[in-house]
Amino acid sequence: MALDNARKTRKQCEMGGLDISNAFSSMLHRHILGTLRELSLPDGVVNPVQELYDRCTMTVRNTDRDTNKIPIQSEVRQGCPLSPTIFNLAMEPLLQAMAGGPSGLNLYSQKLNVLAYANDLVLLTNDAAQLQQMLDMASEAARWMGLCFNITKYTSLHINGRQKSHVLDSTLMIQGQAMRHLHDSKAYCHLGMPTGHQTR
């Protein structure tokens, strides 16, 4: 929708696609609990979650004995019905950092600067400098949360609806690494769908 709007209105659209590496297993327990408190959720919500995640340990059994208890300090519980909600809440600091950043993209009179589904993010704006600022903010927020972005899935696309070639070159960085930039005929897979300037 954002790309179509840029073409129709002859405006610019700059987007950066990010994927958080091992997002569910990397989420620190101290960050989860700290975020729930920062969100001012009632004790009736925070305390049961704290009971699930406080002092988690594991042991490994070998041929003759079990190891000592090994602390588990990260990961949302796999298979727990609360885990998707807990993960989404724990992502709020990163999403709020984006929402409070540069102007984003004006789409049908609405400000849109980030699309998020689980660990997949797309940052949107109409200016390469603003997108770099958003990427810097995302890098800092992810570092503070103990998360890293997947280097193989950094992708950027810059469309100018006023120019014949449409796709412009932009050099963008995330966590000290250059992002792969898409050209006219290239696409990347976002949530199972090819996304780019020209997709079939």
N, C-alpha and C positions, 0 to 999 in steps of 0.2 A: 504494500500500500504506500509506504513512504517513497519507494523508488518510482512507482507510477505517478505519484503526486509531483515529484521533482521534474519528471518528463513533461507532464501536462501543463504545469505552471511555469516551466522554464526557470526553475530555481535550482539551488545546489542541495545535495544531500550527502553527508559524510557519515559513514557507519563503520563501527569496529566490532567484530565478532570475537567473543572470548569464551573460553571453556575452563572451568576450575578443575585442576587435576585432583583426582581422588577426593572429590568434595565431601562425600559422606563419611569416608574414613579419616579425613584430615581435620574435621571440625572439632576443635578443642573443647573439652568439657567445661573448663573455666570460662571460655568465651560464651558457651551456650547459657550457662547459669548467670553470668554477668549481664548478658543481653536481656534475659527475661526480667531481671531486676531493673535494668535501665528503662525498659518499656513499662515499668510500674504495674506489672501484672500482680494480681492478688496472691497472697501467700497460699491460698487454696489451689492455685495453679503451679506456683514455683516450687513449693515444698515436695509434692509428689515427683516432679521432674528431678529435683535434687536427690531424692531417695534413689531414683533410678541410676544416676550418674556419679554420685559421690562415692569415693573409695572403691571403685570398680577394680577388680583384679582377675587374673587368669593364672592357671598353672599348666605346665606341659608335662605329660606323662611319657617317660622313656621306659626302657625294658625293666628296670628294677625299682624305680621310685618316681615321685612327682617332684617337680622343681619347687622352689619357694614361690610365694605369690608374686606375680609380676603386675605392677600397676598399669591400668588402662586409662590413658589421659585424653584420648580422642576417639572419635567415631560416634555417629548416631547409631542406635541399636538397630541392627538389621531385622526386619520382620515385625518390628513393634508398630502397632497402628498409630502411635503418637509421633513416630519419627518424621514423616513428611511435614507435619505442622511445626515440630521443633526445628527442623532444618530451615524451613521458610522464615521462621522468626529469627533464627540465628543469622540469616542473611541480611536482615534489616539494616545493620550499620553500613554495609556496602551499598545497598540500594538507596538509603537516605543520603549518603555522601554524593551519589550521582544526582539525586533529585535536588539537592541544594547547590549544585554546581552551575556551570554555564547555562546559557539560555535553552539549549537543546534544539529540537526541531519543531517548528510550528506546523501542525497538521490539522487542517479543518478547525482552526481557531483553538486548538488544544496544544499545550506544551507537552512534548514527548521526548524524553532523553534516555530512557533505558527500557528495554524489553527483557524480562527475566522469566525463565522456566527452569526450575531446579538449578543446576549448575551451568546452564547456558545463558549467556548475556549478550545483548546487542546494544551498543551505545550509539545514540543518534544525535546529530547536530547538522548545521549547514555550513560549517567552517572547520578547516583542518586544524587550525590553532586551538579552537575550542575543544575539538576531539582529543588532541594531545593533552590538554589540561584535564579532561575527564579521565583519560587513561592514567595520567599521573595520580589523580585522586583514587582511582580504582586500585592502582598498585599499592599506594600507601594504606588504604583500608584493608586490602587483602593481607599485606604484611602484618598489620596489627592483629588481624584475625587468625594468623598462622596459616594462610592459604597461599597457593601458587597457581598461576594460570598455565594451561597446557601449551607448551611452545609450538607443538605441531598444529595447533588449531587457531593461532592468532590470524585474523583476516581483516583487511580494511578495504573499503570501496568508496570512491569519491565520484559522484555524478554531478555534472553541470548541465542542466537542461537547456542552457542557452547556446551550447557549443555543439557542433556537428558530431564530433567524436564522442561526446558525452562524458566518457570516463577520463578523469585526470589522475596524474601521478601524485601520490602523497607519501612522504616518508614519516612513519609513525613508530613510536617505541612503547613497549610495555614491559615493565620489570627488567629494564636494561637490554631487551631484545627487540630487533626490528620485526615489524609485522609484515606478513605476506600481503602484497597489494594485488587486488583483482583487476584484470584488464577487461576489455569489451566482451570477449567470448568466454571468459572464465566464470566459474561459480564455485561456491562452497556449500556444503550440506549443513543446513540449520534445521534441527528437529526433523530430520529425514527428508527435507525438501531442498532442492537446489535453489540457491539464492545468488543473484548476480544481475548485471545489466542486461545481458541477453541470455535467457535460459530456454531450453526446449523441454 
